[in-house]
């Protein structure tokens, strides 16, 4: 089952890296800033600060997960990002905002389907738990490396 953990880890990390890449290099951070502003959670300039920071965090955490560096921190970081995004989507749903997800950085993309988006969040959660659990069954420490022994 260790191979399944590795496949999930690479797929999850690759997905988040790709998602961040789209926001930075394909659609552009200005478009992603408009997508974040559409959620009406933060006021300017904080919406821009979030929009300019999140894609880079996604790419770094995704790359760390793919390469196997700091897996535990990368998983926690991505879980935090998904949690923050779930909050934003949830409040938009409660307020009946008819907006695009912004996941690819495009504020003019197809409108968000809230039910499917929360199913996607659930899949992320299951994948992250599986990566964490299957990582524990591997040969080293919980998320790779060796446990340090304190001197006697």
N, C-alpha and C positions, 0 to 999 in steps of 0.2 A: 504493500500500500504506500510505500515511500515514494514510488514513482507518481502516484496520483497527487500527492502533496506537491511534488515538484512541478507537475503539469499545471495544477491549479495556481500555484504561486507565480509561475511564468505568465500564464494567461491573464491573471488578475493584474499583475504588475504591468504587463504589456498594454492591457486595456486602458489603465489609468495614465500611462505614459502617452499613449496615442491620443487620449482625450485632452490632455494638457497641450500636446503638440498642436492639435487642431486649433485650440483657442489662441495660441501664441503665433503660430506661423502660417496657418491657413486663413482663418477668418479675421484674425487680428484682435489685439487686446481692446481696441476702442469699441468694436462690436460686442465683445464679451462684457465690457463695462455697461453698455446699454442693456444687455440681457440681464445682468445683475440688478441694474436700476429698476427694471420692470417688476421685480418682486416687491418693491416698495418696503423693504425692511430697513435699509440704511439710507442715510441722507448723504449728499455730496459733501465732502470728498471721500467719505468712508466707503461708499460703493465702489469707487475707483481703486482704492487701496486694496480692498478684497479682490476685485476683479484682476488686478495686476499681480497679486500674490498667489492666488489659488492655482492657476495653471502651472506655475513653476514648482509649487509644492507637490502637485500631482505628478509632474514629470520626475522629480527627484525621488519621491517615495516609490513610484512605479519602477523606476530604474533600479533602485536598491532592492526591491522585491524580486525583480527579474534576475539580478546578479547574485542575490543571496546575501547582500550586505545589510546588516542591521535590520534583519527581517522583522523582529519584534517591534521595533520603532516604526518601520514602514507600515506594518499592519495597523498599529495604533493610529498612525497619522491618517491613513486612508479611511479607517473606521470613523475618525473624527470628522473628516471631510464629508463622508456620506451622511453622518449624523447632522451636520450643519445644513447640508443640502436638503435632507429630509425635513428639517424644521422649516426651511424656506419654502419648499414645495407644499408642505402641510398648511402653512399660514396663507399661502396663495390660494390653495383649494378652499379653505374656510372663507376667504374673502371673495371667492368666485372670480378671481382674476383670469382673464382669457389671454394667457401669455405663452410664449415658446419656452421650452425647457432651458435653453441656453447651454446645453451639454456640449454641443459642438462649437459654441461661441457665437452662433448666429441668432440674433434676437428676432429675426424675421422667418425663422424656420416654422415647420408645422407646429400647431398648437399642442400643448402638453396634454396628455391623457393621464390624469392623476392616478387612477387605479393601476394602470400598467407601470407607472413610474414607481409606485410603492412596491409592486411585485419585483421590480428590478432591484430596489434597495434590499429587499429580502434575500434575493439571490446573492447580492454582494455579501450580505451578512453570513449566509450559509457558506459561501466560498471562503471567507476570512476565517470562520471557525474551523472549517476543515483544514485549511492551511496550517492554522495554529495547532490543532490536535494531531494531525499527521506529522507535523514537524517534531512533536514530542516523542514520537515512536522511533525517530531516526537515531543514528548512533551518537551523538554528542549532547550538548546542552539543549534546552528546550527549543531554541530557535537557531541552532547551529553553534559551532565553536565548542570549546571545552570548558567545563566548570573549573573555576579557580579554587584551589585548595589553600586555606590559610595555614601559615606555618604553625607548628605545634608550640 
